[in-house]
Amino acid sequence: WVFLGIALLMIIARLYLRLKINQEQLIPSDWFIILAWFASMSNASFDIVFMHLGILKPEMDATLSLVEDLDVLQTVLRYFWATNFPFYATIYLCKASVLAFYLDLFPRHVHLHRTLLYVVIGYSVAGFAISICMTLFLCFPVERQWSIGARMCPPKATHTNFQVGWALHFSSDIFIFLLPFLILRKLQVKRLVKLSVYCIFGLGVINITICFTRFVTIELSHPKGVPLTLVSLWYLLDGNIGVIIACLPSLRPYLRRIHSGTYGSQSGMYKHGTTSGGRMTAHVAATGNFDRIEDMPKDGHIHARTEVTLHARSGNETGSDIELVSVVSPKI
């Protein structure tokens, strides 16, 4: 609940930036992160139910071996199965929020990077669909998921569901983490600014580490040796930290406001020019701490030059989007 509170404060700060300071409408990335928070809250609410049923205590193991009342056991198994849906909704809505942000970040004319982004989006959508379908149909009819006795779902099937769901979640997290670094190295800004952007995106390592630790904790331990409270903690951390990390890129403008002396007032610039032989010098009246490339090479070819810098939307220095491209390519 502490992490849920932190995530809520970050979402409120994000919405205040979007609606009040920038005076813009909410974008898909905002809606995804809002829905992710509600899904995470729904997932955390199951812990209240488990505490009421008396199973969320340190001595209880993940196999529920201490539960003697069969009716309580069946009820708990039903709730365990139901927690899969808000959990998967949380982690994949966080991915959707970040990927929606990437759609604004990645230049449209850099086709390779844009294609990779679409592939990762498709992979994430497929991962969510597969995870939900396995939860619903791996043991059919659904009642077998919480049945006791001969009709119960085989433990191997439940374990397979966990492994496949984790593998899809972890691999998509890796892909989403690596994507922005394909273009951040081409960012033409001061080193301090670039370092801050790297740090913001690099925080995704925290979420990846938690996801990996959750898997190792469950896989390498004997089921009766893993406290149920520990398993519940890792699942909640995986979802809640994901919400927090997904909020960070859009909160970057607050850092710029705090360190306004370092970043300065920044305006968007776009310059495009061509030359056929000879030399063309592009004079750009720039503001802010940005590097420029002014001279075109003299080699007899036609060159196209595009220069895009970090900029604030509508002249507002609190803009939250990053747009970057720096391309110099020969045209034969």
N, C-alpha and C positions, 0 to 999 in steps of 0.2 A: 504493500500500500504506500510505502514511502516513495518508491520509484514511480508509482502511478501518480502521486502528487507532484513529483518533479516533472514528469512528462506533461501533466496538465498545465503547470506553470509555463513550460516552454511552448506549448501549443497556444496558450493565451497570448504570450509575447509574440508569437508568430502571427496570430490573427490581428493583434493590435498594429503590428508593423504593416500588414497588408491593407487593412481596412481604414485605420485611423491616420497613420503617417503617410503611406503611399496613396491612400484613397483609391484603392483598386478593388475589384471584385475578387472573390475567392476563386482559385484555380484548382484543377483536378488534384494536384499534389496536396493542397490543403484539405480537401474533402477526404482523401484517402487516409491522411494521418489522423483526422478527427474520428473516422470510423474505426481505425486501428486502436485508438485509445478506448473507445467504448467496448470493442471486442476484448481487449486486455482486461478491462474492468469486469466484464462478464466472466472471464476465465478466473480472475482472482476471487470472484464472489463464490465460486464453488468451494473454496477453502472454508468459508463460513459454514456452509452446509456440512462439510466433512468434520469440522469441529463440533457441530451440533450432534452429529452421529457418533462422535467419540472415537474417531479413528486417526485424527491428525494429532498424534502425540509421539514423543521421541522413541518410545519402545516399539512402536508399530513398524513392521517391515513392509517392503513393497508388495509382498505376496498376500498381505492381510491375514497371515496365519493366526493372529491372536483374536480374530473376529469369530465368535462362537455362534451368534444368532444368524441363521441362514437367511432370514428375511432382510436383516441389515446388510449382510454380505451381498445379496443380490441387488439391493438398492445402491450400494456403493459402486458395484461393478457397472451398473447402468449410468451412474453419474461420471465414472471414470471414462466410459466410452463417449459420453456427451461432451466432455471437456476438450476432446480433439477438435471440435468445430470452432469454438472461439480461439483456441490456440493457433490453428492453421490460419484462421481469418486474421489474427493479429500480425503474424510474421509476414504473411503475403501482402497484406495491405500496407505494411511498412515498406516492403519491396516496391509495391506499386507507387507509393509516394516518391521514393527516391528515383525510380525510373521515369516518372512523369517530370520530375525536375531535370533529369538528364535530357529529355526531349527538347527542353529549352536551352540546355547547355551545349549540346552537340551541334556544330555547324551543319546546315543542310547540304551544303555543296561538297563536304568531305564524305563521299559515298561509302568508303570502306568503314569508317567509324560509325556512320549512321546505320549501315547494314548490321554491324556487330551489335549495336544497341537493339535493333529490332529482333535479332536472334535471341538475345538475352531476355527480352520481354516475352517472346514466344515460349522460351524455355521455362520461365517463371510461371506463366499462365498454365502451361502443361503440368508443371510440378504441383501447383495447387489443385488442379483437376484430378490428377492421379492420386494425390494424398486423400482427397475427399472420397473419391470412388473406392479406394481400398478400405477406408474406414467404414463405408456403407456396405460394401458387397464382398469383402474378403471372406467373411463368415455370413452365409445367408441361409435362412432369413435372419434379419437383424437381431431378433430376440436371442439368438445364440451368443451374442456378445456378452450378455449378462446372465446367461443361464447357468445353472449348477447341475452337475451330474453328467449323464450320457450326452445331452444335447449341447453341452458347453463348447465354446470355440476352442480349438486346440491351442495350447500355449505357443507352438511353433508359428501358427498363423499370426497371432498377436505380435510375436517377436519380429516376424517378417514385415508386418505393417509399420512397426516402429523404425526398423532399419531403412526401409525404402523412403519413408517420410523424412527421416533425418538426412539421408543422402541427398535427396532433392533439395531440401532446405539449405543444407551446408554448401552444396556445389553452386546453387544460385547466388548465395551470399558471396562466395569467392568471385564469381563473374561480375557481380554488381560492384564489388569493392575495387576490382582491377580496371573497370571501364574508364573512369575519369582520368586515370594516369596516362592513358593513351594520348590525351590532348593537353593535359596540364603542363607537360614539358615544353609545349609550344607557346605557353602564355608569356606575352611580352610586357611584363611589369617589373617593378623593383623586386629585388630578391626577398625582402621582408614580406611583401604582399604575397608573393608566390609561396613562401614558406607557410604563411598562415592558412592559405587555401589547401596546401598539402596536409597540414595538421588536421583540418576539419574533416577532409575525406579519409585521412588515415585512421581516424577514430573508429572506423568500421572494424579494425582489428579487434577491438574490445568485444564486439558482438560475435565475431567469428570465434574468438577464444572461448567465450561462454558456451556457444553452441557445441564446440568440440569437447569441452570439459563435461558437458551434460551427457554426451554420448559415451565418453570413456568411463564416467562414473557408473553408468547403468550397465554397460557392456562388460566391463572387467571385474565387476563385483558380483558375488553370489546374491541372487534375489533376496534371500532371507537375511543378508548382511547389509542391505541398503535401507536406511530409514526412509519411511514414506515422506517424512517432512523434508528430507534432503532432495528427493526426487521432485517434490512439489516446488521447492525453492528454485531449482535449476530451470524448471519449465517457466516459472514466472519471471525469472531474470532474463531468460532468452527472449521472451515477448516484450517485457517492459523496457529493457535496455535497447531493444530494437526500435521502439517508439522514440526514445530519447535521441538515439543516433540519427534517425531519419529526420528529426527536427533541426539538427545542427546546421546543415548547409544554408537553409533559409534564414537563419539567425545571424549570418555573417555580417549584415549591415550594422548590427548593434556594435560589433567590434570596431567597425569603421567610425562610428559616432564617438565611441570611447577614445579611440586613438586618432581623432581627426587631425591632430597635428602631424601624424606620420603619413596618413593616407591623403589628406588634403581634399579639396573639392574636385570631384572627378566628373568629366563630361564625356559623353559617348562620341567617338570619332569613326568615320568610315571614309577611306580614300581609295579610289580605283583609277588606274591610269594605264595607257598603252603607249608603246613607242615602236616604230619600225626603223631600226638602225639609229645611230647617233646616241644621244644621252638625254634623258628626261629627268629633271629634278622636281620632285613633288614637295611643295612647301605646305606644311600643315601647322596651323595655329593651335597648338595643343595646350591643354590645361591638365593639372594633376601630374603625378609621378609616373609617366609612361615613356617607354623607349620608342623611337621612331626609326624607320628606314626610309631615307629620303632619295637616294640615288638609284637609278635603274642602270643595269649593266649595258655596256656598249659592245654588242657582239653581232649586230646585224639581224637578230631575230626579233619577232614580235613578242613582247612580254606582257603578261597580265599581272597586276599587283593588287593585292587586297590587304588592307590593314585594319584590324578591328581591335579595340582595346576594351578593357573593363569599363563599364559605364553605369551610370545611375539612370533609372527610367525617368522620363519626363523631366529631366533636369534635377531630379530630386536625389540628393546624395545618399539617401537611405535605400535606394533601390536594392532589390534582393536577388536579382538574376545575374548570372555570369555569362558573358558571350565572348567567345574567343575564336579567332582564326588569324593566322598569319601565313599567307601562301604567296610564293613567288614561283611561277611555273612558266616554262617556255612554250610558245605555240608555234608550231612549224607552219 
